[in-house]
Amino acid sequence: MLTLNRIRACVCASVLGAGGVLTAGLHQRKNSWSLSDKNVYDWSSEEEEPDGRARPIQVLLVKDDHTFELDEAALSRILLAEEVRDREVVAVSVAGAFRKGKSFLMDFMLRYMYKQASEDWLGDNEEPLTGFSWRGGSERETTGIQIWSEVFLVDKPDGRKVAVLLMDTQGTFDSQSTLRDSATVFALSTMISSMQVYNISQNVQEDDLQHLQLFTEYGRLAMEETFLKPFQSLIFLVRDWSFPYEFPYGQEGGMKFLEKRLKNQHEELQNVRKHIHSCFTNISCFLMPHPGLKVATNPNFDGRIVEIDGDFLNNLKVLVPWLLSPRNIDVKEINGSKITCRGLLEYFKAYIKIYQGEELPHPKSMLQATAEANNLAAVAAAKDLYNKKMEDVCGGDRPFLAPNELQARHGAIREEALQVFRGVKKMGGEEFSRRYLQQLESEIDEVFVQYIKHNDSKNIFHAARTPATLFVVIFVMYVAAGITGFVGVDIIASLCNMILGLALITLCTWAYIRYSGEYRELGAVIDQVAGALWDQQRSVFPYVLCQIPYILLFLPSLTHPQGSTNEVREHVQCKYL
């Protein structure tokens, strides 16, 4: 019984995904909006986009051993671009069973985003469909999670400019993926997106709803902690709807169908409906007709509108604007706080850590990961404020600042950054956030040490400290060698001469390092030693110089016979005392 429950939990977790299309293979051509000649791309974090054109970027990789890897560099390149990183983000994901036309639909969304200012956004009838990789056939196309490399900026009706991110996901239950693969991809897409399009073929079956149950259960548990619904918009998109005489195509017919479909369930199955409503803020449904036999049976179909059925196109013209128009898109929120692209990156990194283990996590761990990412995003925002303000105080183009003044400015800015962290709504409670506050304080103090060094490097006297210290060492050793040599203490004189020579070589080495920039680690060691001597030389060196004559009174006993000791002492007393 336990094994059966575990298998059912895994199946429930694997609900959505991404994939190819219910149509035939493609013949790719360049068009005016696609920004690429092919519809299959291979671009990783290690290489730049060679022609500057937008393309799908693989950010979640599913390896051959069924482990997952997040391409943080590629994801950062998209989400931390200067024009979008501080914008509130709208994340739109399409997920569902494989080979049901998800990527095909995503490419029409891309076409709308590039041409939404035009009423004729579908384009020319002979224009091939490009963007996310898609093709007809029975084998899967998309793996992992792909994100379109261009983030679209859209003006909301209230004047806010938001960033729209389009995600394509691997389809569930293909022949090459394990249940855990499907579960992970669906879970991530649901947790990251603000609008999850659940792509279903022909009808909403009971297993389609049960696939959502694990995630709605997670939502129920999360609600006990946050008192808010964990997910935002869920759109059931029923493809190839064959009963328009019962429920007409479109959103209105879809809502009536979904309401009846959920209402007619057995009492035992009503929990699924309750869980869905308790976890998603908005739930809607759209019924789409079949795109036509030419699309489904032509192996050379490349997405030209002229070959697509008219009913499908008419409803497509309604569906895509209904999803993506500025007044309908939902900004990503977690725990009631709107998320920026920078924050979404932190959540992505936190969530993927959950799934890099061998077993699916308990929903509680997802909540903990959300709280962790929430706090890390607050830490990043506070550090960003601290760095910006400290750059204004003592950045590269600012003059040297007195240490006391720098310390005072640091204290004020540090407190301001801590207030920013405290002011952000965070999950997990005060106790959970305390260690992140301590982490922020520690990181700010570490950064301040670097600012102190940077500020000191602008002080001409500080820059001359190392050579000045070495010159003092050379001078002291020279005097000591002369005195000890004069009185005949050759061992001490030789030691002083050796130290003098080492100091001279060190001075020449330091000068070469400063001039050439090579062996910087050695230069840092020399500076550290010289700094320690500099801090002590004012008290140590004068004391040593004052004590030398007295020391010399006792040295002759080491190198002269007893009879001549008194003569040497008398000579030293007369000359030095």
Secondary structure, 3 states (H helix, E strand, C coil): CHHHHHHHHHHHHCCCCCCCCCCCCCCCCCCCCCCCCCCCCCCCCCCCCCCCCCCEEEEEEECCCCCEEECHHHHHHHHCCCCCCCCEEEEEEEEEECCCCHHHHHHHHHHHHHHCCCCCCCCCCCCCCCCCCCCCCCCCCCCCEEEECCCEEEECCCCCEEEEEEEEECCECCCCCCHHHHHHHHHHHHHHCCEEEEEEECCCCHHHHHHCHHHHHHHHHHHHHHCCCCEEEEEEEEECCCCCCCCCCEHHHHHHHHHHHHHCCCHHHHHHHHHHHHHEEEEEEEECCCCCHHHHHCCCCCCCHHHCCHHHHHHHHHHHHHHHCCCCCCCCEECCEECEHHHHHHHHHHHHHHCCCCCCCCHHHHHHHHHHHHHHHHHHHHHHHHHHHHHHHHCCCCCCCCHHHHHHHHHHHHHHHHHHHHHCCCCCHHHHHHHHHHHHHHHHHHHHHHHHHHHHCCCHHHHCHHHHHHHHHHHHHHHHHHHHHHCCCHHHHHHHHHHHHHHHHHHHHHHHHHHHCCCHHHHHHHHHHHHHHHHHHHHHHHHHHHHHHHHHHHCHHHHCCHHHHHHHHHHHHHHHC
